[in-house]
Amino acid sequence: MNNRRISLLVVPFIFLFICTAGVQMTMAEQKRAIFAGGCFWCMEPPFENIKGVIDVTAGYTGGRTENPTYQEVSSGKTGHYEAVEVIYDPQQVSYDQLLKVFWRQIDPTDDGGQFADRGTQYFTAIFYLDKQQKKLAEASKQALDASGIFEKPVITAILPADSFYRAEEYHQDYYKKNVMHYSMYKLGSGRSEFQKKTWQERDVPAPAQYERPGDAELKKRLTPLQWEVTQENGTEQPYDNPYWNNKAEGIYVDIVSGEPLFSSTDKFKSGTGWPSFIRPISKENIVEKKDRRLFLVRTEVRSMHGDAHLGHVFDDGPPPTGLRYCINSAALRFVPKEEMSKEGYGEYLKLFKGGDGEK
């Protein structure tokens, strides 16, 4: 056998080894977290929308039998919790951030289940996989208990992780497969109203689901104009930008972090040559600062988590707000209404007429 033939035979095996080693290395760097927060339909979406989360699986854990079915678990006789297993990249999202997201989905003072769902299978718990997770979970629970947000004590259990069993396929991503039923269920169960009163009406900031990448990564992602606008407070040319005359339905998100900023339902023709809106989707994702450059006093608009320069806000807009958020297209990425659920922005479909909203 000549050397050339040997090389042709060996190279594919070397390539396979390198590829396999790369996959194994990637998987070794991934981390797991397990949370029980009542109905697992409602626990998948908030984690799936977090940058750095790789996969979320609905399933059962903490019980006495192997490979339980939904019928067995729902009877309350197996001791299992409905739970979600979260696979995440610790370089992009921390366990502490996941804990903050978890607490915002549940009533941690309920000792009988969660909202309309009663029984041990709907109890809340954090299942830790190592000493560090246990330490962080206990500290997080203690801090929440001492915060004064809840009148009753926080009773969510912190338990060692047990075998996790994947639930039936029709339960996976239920909120995407059955949008209308999920929306009605979450609203009817009382979970949505509880979350609104506990967090939104208290004006408690949401946990950071959107983060600014480092400069090196940003320079790879952004065009020179996008970098100039968002990082150097630049301004693009009017009438020569992608979105000034965009009439499609959808939302505009931060080009840097992905956080939702503006909706087409609030966009109007200002005659300035830049995208203009009467208000942001959520004030929580907007920072307004005094801008004294150019010998003028203006109000600069920046994104909360991405810390990107977006544009300015003026008080010459139309009713009902009287405001004009004049924003650079280069600071935005448009997500069409039809793509919002797929990209993790399904909860904002409620902004549109006929939108199904969050499940």
Secondary structure as the mmCIF struct_conf table of DSSP 4:
data_model
#
loop_
_struct_conf.conf_type_id
_struct_conf.id
_struct_conf.beg_label_comp_id
_struct_conf.beg_label_asym_id
_struct_conf.beg_label_seq_id
_struct_conf.end_label_comp_id
_struct_conf.end_label_asym_id
_struct_conf.end_label_seq_id
HELX_RH_AL_P HELX_RH_AL_P1 ASN A 3 GLU A 29
STRN STRN1 LYS A 31 GLY A 37
BEND BEND1 GLY A 38 CYS A 39
TURN_TY1_P TURN_TY1_P1 PHE A 40 MET A 43
HELX_RH_AL_P HELX_RH_AL_P2 GLU A 44 GLU A 48
TURN_TY1_P TURN_TY1_P2 ASN A 49 ASN A 49
BEND BEND2 ILE A 50 ILE A 50
TURN_TY1_P TURN_TY1_P3 LYS A 51 GLY A 52
STRN STRN2 VAL A 53 THR A 61
BEND BEND3 GLY A 62 GLY A 62
BEND BEND4 ARG A 64 ASN A 67
HELX_RH_AL_P HELX_RH_AL_P3 TYR A 70 SER A 74
TURN_TY1_P TURN_TY1_P4 SER A 75 GLY A 76
BEND BEND5 THR A 78 THR A 78
HELX_LH_PP_P HELX_LH_PP_P1 HIS A 80 HIS A 80
STRN STRN3 TYR A 81 TYR A 88
TURN_TY1_P TURN_TY1_P5 PRO A 90 GLN A 92
BEND BEND6 VAL A 93 VAL A 93
HELX_RH_AL_P HELX_RH_AL_P4 TYR A 95 TRP A 103
TURN_TY1_P TURN_TY1_P6 ARG A 104 GLN A 105
BEND BEND7 ILE A 106 ILE A 106
TURN_TY1_P TURN_TY1_P7 PRO A 108 THR A 109
BEND BEND8 ASP A 111 GLY A 112
STRN STRN4 GLY A 113 GLN A 114
TURN_TY1_P TURN_TY1_P8 PHE A 115 ALA A 116
STRN STRN5 ASP A 117 ARG A 118
BEND BEND9 GLY A 119 GLY A 119
HELX_RH_3T_P HELX_RH_3T_P1 THR A 120 TYR A 122
STRN STRN6 THR A 124 TYR A 128
BEND BEND10 LEU A 129 ASP A 130
HELX_RH_AL_P HELX_RH_AL_P5 LYS A 131 ALA A 146
TURN_TY1_P TURN_TY1_P9 SER A 147 SER A 147
BEND BEND11 GLY A 148 ILE A 149
BEND BEND12 GLU A 151 LYS A 152
HELX_LH_PP_P HELX_LH_PP_P2 PRO A 153 VAL A 154
STRN STRN7 ALA A 157 PRO A 160
STRN STRN8 PHE A 164 ARG A 166
HELX_LH_PP_P HELX_LH_PP_P3 ALA A 167 GLU A 168
HELX_RH_3T_P HELX_RH_3T_P2 GLU A 169 HIS A 171
TURN_TY1_P TURN_TY1_P10 GLN A 172 ASP A 173
HELX_RH_AL_P HELX_RH_AL_P6 TYR A 174 LYS A 177
BEND BEND13 ASN A 178 ASN A 178
HELX_RH_AL_P HELX_RH_AL_P7 VAL A 179 SER A 189
TURN_TY1_P TURN_TY1_P11 GLY A 190 GLY A 190
HELX_RH_AL_P HELX_RH_AL_P8 ARG A 191 GLN A 195
HELX_RH_PI_P HELX_RH_PI_P1 LYS A 196 GLN A 200
TURN_TY1_P TURN_TY1_P12 GLU A 201 ASP A 203
HELX_LH_PP_P HELX_LH_PP_P4 VAL A 204 PRO A 207
BEND BEND14 TYR A 210 TYR A 210
HELX_LH_PP_P HELX_LH_PP_P5 ARG A 212 GLY A 214
HELX_RH_AL_P HELX_RH_AL_P9 ASP A 215 ARG A 221
BEND BEND15 LEU A 222 LEU A 222
HELX_RH_AL_P HELX_RH_AL_P10 PRO A 224 GLU A 232
HELX_LH_PP_P HELX_LH_PP_P6 GLU A 236 GLN A 237
TURN_TY1_P TURN_TY1_P13 PRO A 238 TYR A 239
BEND BEND16 ASP A 240 ASN A 241
TURN_TY1_P TURN_TY1_P14 PRO A 242 ASN A 245
BEND BEND17 GLU A 249 GLU A 249
STRN STRN9 GLY A 250 ASP A 254
TURN_TY1_P TURN_TY1_P15 ILE A 255 SER A 257
STRN STRN10 PRO A 260 SER A 263
HELX_RH_3T_P HELX_RH_3T_P3 SER A 264 ASP A 266
STRN STRN11 LYS A 267 PHE A 268
BEND BEND18 GLY A 271 TRP A 274
STRN STRN12 SER A 276 PHE A 277
BEND BEND19 ILE A 278 ARG A 279
BEND BEND20 ILE A 281 ILE A 281
HELX_RH_3T_P HELX_RH_3T_P4 LYS A 283 ASN A 285
STRN STRN13 ILE A 286 ASP A 291
HELX_RH_3T_P HELX_RH_3T_P5 ARG A 293 PHE A 295
BEND BEND21 LEU A 296 LEU A 296
STRN STRN14 ARG A 298 SER A 303
TURN_TY1_P TURN_TY1_P16 MET A 304 GLY A 306
STRN STRN15 HIS A 309 PHE A 314
BEND BEND22 ASP A 315 ASP A 315
TURN_TY1_P TURN_TY1_P17 PRO A 319 THR A 321
STRN STRN16 ARG A 324 ILE A 327
HELX_RH_3T_P HELX_RH_3T_P6 SER A 329 ALA A 331
STRN STRN17 LEU A 332 PRO A 336
HELX_RH_3T_P HELX_RH_3T_P7 LYS A 337 GLU A 339
TURN_TY1_P TURN_TY1_P18 MET A 340 GLY A 344
HELX_RH_3T_P HELX_RH_3T_P8 GLY A 346 LEU A 351
BEND BEND23 PHE A 352 PHE A 352
TURN_TY1_P TURN_TY1_P19 LYS A 353 GLY A 354
#
